[in-house]
Amino acid sequence: MRHIKLSTKPLELSDEVQENLTRTYINDCHKRVWNQPYIRKALLDMTHHKCAYSEVMLGENSSYMEIDHFYPKSLYPNKVVEWGNLIPCCKTSNIKKGNIDPAKVCLINPFIDAPSNHLIYIGALCKGLDEKGKNSVLYYDLNNIQFKKPRFDAIFRIKKDFQLLSEECQPTELVGDKLRRFTARLEAILESGQPTEPYSVCIATSIKNDLSYKRIKETLIGLGLWNKKLEKLDFGLEG
């Protein structure tokens, strides 16, 4: 999970429209007034089409987008279409969270909190650093096998790739076409930890802590081969 900058609410969701949709829901709680195409699009754009909690890509592998109400609509009907209370998420996290009231159980709000202050990744395992983090791991189901296995698989693959690159990272080999191929492979690995990618926080943490990557980076810097694109991708690991 990472902090998400809340965008300006869609123009279509004017104050008048918001009031009408809220009134409609209060009169009939079965009407999915929040499920407007313009709302869905704006939310997906904010998270790069990822679940705001688990970072799984929405629309892939049966992870269809749902809209979570951070403050549950059943408890806070006046917030049913309030911008900032609508969070794009996967079904797994949405079901697990259910009607938990953040006013009673502290949870990470990705629009307000910096999740890195409350969560840490140890390999593929997400752990809470405090009460808010521990609650979030539990109620967003962040260690569900649906999320943990692909995180583990990605970390394992990246570790192997870095080991191979580290073996090839020899000054006499880093010239011409060999250098271009080496750099392209390194860039591809770093791309997987960028904010637009699934499970990016977990993967970026693994990359930054990888000893082979640290050696590769130091070698390239020492040889003057650490270019602007690599620097940008390395900076992007910080989110």
N, C-alpha and C positions, 0 to 999 in steps of 0.2 A: 504494500500500500504506500502511496506517496501523496503529498499535498497537491491539491487541485485548485487552480485559480478559478474562482467562480466568475463566469462570463456575465455580461449584461443579459438580462432576461429577454427572450424573443419579443420582437415588436408586436407580434400577434397576441401576446399575453399582456394586453393593456390592463390597467387597473379595473376598468369596467368589465372586461372579459373575465378577469380573475374573480371578481365579485360574483359574476353570474355563474361561473363554473363551481365556485364554492357553495353557492346557494343551491344549485342543482344537486350537488352531492349530499348536502345536509338534508335535503328533502327526500332523496333516494340514494342510500349508501351503496347500492349495487351498481350505480353508474360510474364507469371508469373515466371520470372527467379529466384525469391527468394524462391519459393515454392519447394525447394529441400528436399528430405527426411532427409539428414544428417543435414541440417540447422534446420529443424523442431525439430528433436530429440535433438540437442544441446540446443536449446532454451527452450524446455520443461524441460530438465534436470536441467537447471539453476533455474527455478522457481518452482520446485517440481510439475510440471504439473498444475500450476495455472496461471490465468491472472495476468500479472505484475501490472495492474492497480487496478482491483476490487478484486483480490484474489479469485474469483470464480474458482472452479475446472474446468479445460477444459476437454471436452469430456463427461460431465455429464449434465443432464437436459437441453439438447440442446445447451449447451455452448461449441460449437466446436471451436477449436483453429483457430485463424487468426493471421497473422503477420502484425503488425503495423510498419510503417516506421516513426520513431520519427520525422525526417525531411522528409516530404512527398515526395514520389518518383516523383510526378508530378511536384514538384518545384525544387527538387534536384536529378535529374536522375542519377548523378554520385555516389549517395549514395544508390542506389537501393539494393545492396547486401553488403554494408559496414558493417562489424562486429561492433556492438555497436549501429547501427541505426535500427536494426531489433528487435522488441519487441513482445513476445508472448502475445496475449490478446484475449478477448472474442469479439464476434460480436457487442454487445451492446456498449462497450467502443470504439471500432474501428470506428463504424458508427458515433457516436457522435463527436469524435475527427476530423474525416474527414481530410481535407487538411489544418488544422490550422498550421500556420508557427511558430514554437517555437522561431524563430529569431525576431518575431514581438509580439507574445503573450507568455509570460513566463509560462512554464509548468514544472512540476516535471519530471525529467528524472530519473527513478529508478536505472539506472546504474551509475549515477553520484551523484545525490542528496540524502540526508537523508530525506525521506518523513516526519519523525517525527518532523523535524524542521519547517514544513509548514502545517501539518495536525494534527487534534486532533479528537478523537471520544468522543462524548457525548451520551452515550447509543449506539443506533444503527445508530445515525446520524454522518456523517463525515462533519467536518467544516474546512474551510481554515483559517490559522492563519495570512496569508499575501497574497499579490497579487498572487504569484505563487501557493499557496495552494488553494485559491478561484477559480482561473482559472482551476486548475486541477480537483477540485470537479465538476465544470461545464462541462468541455470538455471531461473528462473521464466518466461522468455521474455516479459518485460514490454513489449518493443517489437514483439511480434508484430503484424502488420497487423490481426488480429482485434481487438486492443485499441487500437492507435494510430489507426486510421481514425476510430472513433467519438469518441475523445478530440479529434482534430483537428476533426471536424465540429461537436462541441459548443462548442469554443473559438471557431471561426469564427462560429457562430450567436450566441454570447453577445457577441462583440465588436461585431457588427452591431447587436444589440439595445441595447447600451450607447451606441453612437454615436447611435442614434435618440433614446433617452431623454435623452442629454446635450443634444441640440438642443432638446428640449422643456422642459428644466429651466430655465425662466425664471420669476422671481418673480411676474410678472403672470398667468402661466398656471396656477400651482399653487394653484388654489382650487376649492372645490366638487367636482363630479363629475370634473373634469379631474384634480384632485389624487388622488382615490380611484382612478381608472383608472391614473394614473402610478404610484402606490404599489403597486398590485396587480401591475403588470408588473414592477416592480423586485423585489418579494418573490418572484415566480415564478423570476426569474433566480437570486437568492440561494439559493433552495431547491435548485437543482441542484448546489450545492456543499456540501450538508450530508452528514454521515457516513452517512446512510441511503441515499444515492443512488449509482448506478454511477459509477465513475471519479472519485469525489468529491475526492480529493487533488489530482489533476491539474487538475480544473475549479476548485476553490477557489483554487489557486495562480494560475490565469489571472485569476480575478475580482479577487483582492487586488492584482494587478499592473496591472490595467487602468486607464489614465489617465482614461478617461471616467467610470469608476465612482468614482474618487477625487474627481473634480470634482463629480459628482452628490452624493456623500456630504457633501462640504464645503458645498455649496450648501444642502442640506436642513438640516444642522446649524445653519448660519448663519441660516436662516429659522425655526428652531424646529420643523421638520417631521420631524425624525429621530425616529421613534416607537420604543416599546419592542420591537415585533415586528421592526423593521428592525435594531435593536441586537442582538437575540437571534440573528437570522439572520447578521449580520455576525460576531458572536462565534463562531457555529457553523462558520464557514469555517476556524477554527483547529483544528477537530477535537476 
